[in-house]
Structure formats: C-alpha cells, structure tokens
Amino acid sequence: MAFSGNVSGTTFNALKVVDHAFRRCRLPAQAITAEMQTYALESLYLQLSDMANVKTPSWCIEKLILPFYENQPLIPLPVGTIEVLNANYRVIQPVTGTTVTASTSYTVNFSSATVVDTIGIKWSGTSVNVTFQVSTTGTTWVTVGSSSVTAAAGDIVWTDISGALAYQYFRITSASPILYTAITLGNMPQEIPFGVLNRDTYVAQSNKVFPGRPNSYWFQRDIPQPVMHIWPAPFAGAEQAQLIVWRHRHIMDTENLQQDVEVPQRWLEAIVNGLAAKMAAETAQVDLNLIPILEQKYMASRQTAWDGDNDGSPIFIQPAIGAYTK
C-alpha cells in the first residue's frame, strides 16, 4: 500500500474553514460574496471566543513569569487572560562571578561550571532584544535562549532557560546597547503555591498595602486587562522573586482568510460545524429548515472534541468534609 508518509501536515487555513462552512449551508461558491466572507471571519471570532465560557482548551494554557515591585499589590495580566489556573511565589538562588561589561554585552566568569536557568533584567531605559549564551572557554559561545519582551525604564523582565546545563561562562549580548539597573542570574528555583481569595475576603483585609512576602491573591476580571490583587503587598525582597502564573487565555485571533485557525486538527470538524450553524442564522439565502440540523451536528461534534481534549492524567477527588452543628 502507498501511504503519504505525511502526518498532520495538511494546511487547513481559515479560507478552507469558511468555504466548508458555506458548503454545509448548501451555498455554491459563486453565491459567496466578499461581504459574506468578512462576516464569516467575525462569526468565527465569536465562536472561538465563546469556547472560553465552556471549558479550558488544553492548548490555551500558558505559563507566565511576572515580576513583583515593592509596594505594588496590583499585577495586570496580559490581554486575553480568562482565568488564573495556578499561581506560585518563586525564589531562586542567585549566582555570581567575575563580571565584564560592555555597552552591548554582560559576561560572567563563574570560575567553575555553574547552571543559570533564570535571568532577570531591571531596565534603566527602553528594553532591547537580548541573547543568552554559554561557553566553557570564554571564546566559543553557544546560544541557549533569548528575550524580546518590550519593557520601559524601571521594568523587570524575567526569562527562564529550559534544560540549562552547567558552564563556566555566561553572557548576555545584544546588537544594541543594554541599558540596565541590575541583572540577576540564578538557579535552583523553589515555588510556593499562592492561596486564592474571593472578593469578600480580600475586601475585608484591613490593610491591603501591608508589606510582606505575598502569599495570596484575588483575581479580578477587569477590562481591558484582568488584574491580580496580591496580598501582602510585595516587600523590597520580592523584587528578587517571581510570580509564576499558569493562565487560561483566549484562542488567537484569525485576522484574515490566509491565516491558520489556532485549534488542533481534532477540533476542525467541530469548528466547521459551528461556523456553518452561525452562518446559516445570518445568511438570508440559507434554508431556515437547515439551521436546526446544523446546530445539532455542531453540538455533537463539539461534545466529541471536548471529550477528547484532556491530558490523560488521573483525577483525584478529595472531599473536604468537616464537622458541623445544626
């Protein structure tokens, strides 16, 4: 038998999703106008946005490394954040060595092989793209990571290096001058989970700017950016720590028909069925009797997709049953 040898390599962009949705509405290609394609993309955006109200798509779970600032208990989260799934207070073991600085580089000689898996830069000017490199000799360098986060003067940017190994030399380099107040290199990260507060409990705190090591938060779904209200307010030492957030974010926008829809292959059938049902309700040329059929197909395919969207890990149920009185 002759197989393609190609697994999950077929391109199925937004144009194909929209075209198949119109076909399921029994609309021929010549009946589809540019205006119809435009509101099809808008309907696709609404459909993908609505998925956040049902469950957490497994591919929309994202790790963030956020800084603390002294006496600043409000931490804004990136636009598109739906929910904070986990939050940890992380501390690292700082590592130091002999430092050689230049306008576009920062080099450290540790004297012996040392692991660097976390880098923090407190910028004194506008941030620039930087590259992280390691070496055993100080002459031949290997790139192990980079950072292109946009930051202003006073901002702290933390970056993790995945799978870091021990080297004697570590270097931060850039094509532009690196303007910084402080650079922190560290390893051996230790994380402590945050407690979660509801609004009433947070509001009941008598001193919301009490300084200390943060240990709990209230998540406020604000517009345009949700925020975490941290308590206690970070003390000066917290600027050497990091807030590790695992967030549920929205699915990426599909801005034109040539872009891919940010869903895994197993979800394409449900997305096409859902879009067809939406298009049928908004397009006058579609037979009204077809709408309930399309909606039924969508609900069935969506349930199948959700049933398969898990990480396969076991579920532990631990009832918290306490004593009570009548």
KASUL-V545925 format. One record per backbone hydrogen bond with DSSP energy under -1.0 kcal/mol. NH is the residue of the N-H (numbers start at 1). CO is the residue of the C=O. E is the energy in kcal/mol with one decimal. If there is no record, write none. Layout:
# KASUL-V545925
nh: {NH NH}
co: {CO CO}
e: {E E}
This chain:
# KASUL-V545925
nh: {14 15 17 18 19 20 21 22 23 24 26 27 31 32 37 38 39 40 41 42 43 44 45 46 47 48 49 50 51 52 53 54 55 60 62 64 66 71 72 75 77 81 82 83 85 86 88 89 90 91 93 95 98 100 102 106 107 108 109 110 114 117 118 119 120 121 122 123 124 125 127 130 131 132 133 134 135 142 144 145 147 154 155 157 159 161 167 169 170 171 172 173 174 178 181 182 184 186 187 190 192 194 195 197 202 203 204 205 210 212 215 216 217 218 220 222 227 228 229 230 231 233 235 238 239 240 241 242 243 244 245 246 247 248 249 250 259 263 267 268 271 272 273 274 275 276 277 278 279 280 281 283 286 290 291 294 295 296 297 298 299 300 301 302 303 304 305 306 307 308 309 310 321}
co: {259 257 13 14 15 16 17 18 19 20 23 22 28 29 33 34 35 36 37 38 39 40 41 42 43 44 45 46 47 49 50 51 51 57 247 245 243 234 69 228 226 78 248 248 246 246 244 192 242 190 187 185 109 107 105 172 100 170 98 168 167 186 186 159 184 157 182 155 179 179 151 147 173 145 171 142 169 134 132 132 130 123 152 121 119 117 114 135 108 133 106 131 104 103 122 122 120 118 93 91 89 87 215 217 198 199 200 202 207 233 231 231 195 229 227 220 220 75 218 73 216 210 212 235 236 237 238 90 66 88 64 86 62 83 60 80 256 261 264 265 267 268 269 270 271 272 273 274 275 276 277 279 283 287 288 290 291 292 293 294 295 296 297 298 299 300 301 302 303 304 306 308 319}
e: {-2.8 -2.2 -1.9 -2.7 -2.7 -2.5 -1.9 -2.2 -2.1 -2.0 -2.0 -2.0 -1.6 -1.4 -1.8 -1.9 -2.3 -1.4 -1.8 -1.7 -2.0 -2.2 -2.1 -2.0 -2.4 -2.6 -2.2 -2.1 -1.0 -1.3 -1.8 -1.3 -1.4 -1.9 -2.4 -3.1 -2.9 -3.2 -2.0 -2.5 -2.8 -1.5 -3.8 -1.4 -2.6 -1.5 -2.5 -3.2 -2.9 -2.5 -3.4 -2.4 -2.4 -2.9 -2.6 -2.3 -2.9 -3.1 -2.8 -2.9 -2.5 -1.8 -1.6 -2.7 -2.9 -2.4 -3.0 -2.5 -1.6 -1.1 -2.4 -2.4 -2.8 -2.8 -2.8 -2.4 -1.7 -2.5 -2.8 -1.2 -2.3 -3.8 -2.1 -2.5 -2.5 -2.2 -2.0 -2.3 -2.2 -2.9 -2.5 -2.4 -2.0 -3.1 -4.0 -1.2 -2.9 -2.1 -1.7 -2.7 -2.4 -3.0 -2.8 -3.3 -2.3 -3.0 -1.8 -1.6 -1.0 -2.2 -2.2 -1.9 -1.8 -1.7 -2.9 -1.9 -2.3 -2.4 -3.0 -3.8 -2.6 -2.0 -1.3 -1.5 -1.5 -1.6 -1.9 -2.4 -3.1 -2.6 -2.1 -2.6 -2.9 -2.8 -2.4 -2.0 -1.1 -2.8 -2.1 -1.4 -2.2 -2.6 -2.3 -2.5 -2.5 -2.4 -2.0 -2.0 -2.9 -2.3 -1.3 -1.3 -1.5 -1.9 -1.0 -2.3 -2.6 -2.0 -2.1 -2.2 -2.5 -2.0 -2.4 -3.0 -2.0 -1.9 -2.2 -2.7 -2.5 -1.3 -1.2 -1.4 -1.0}
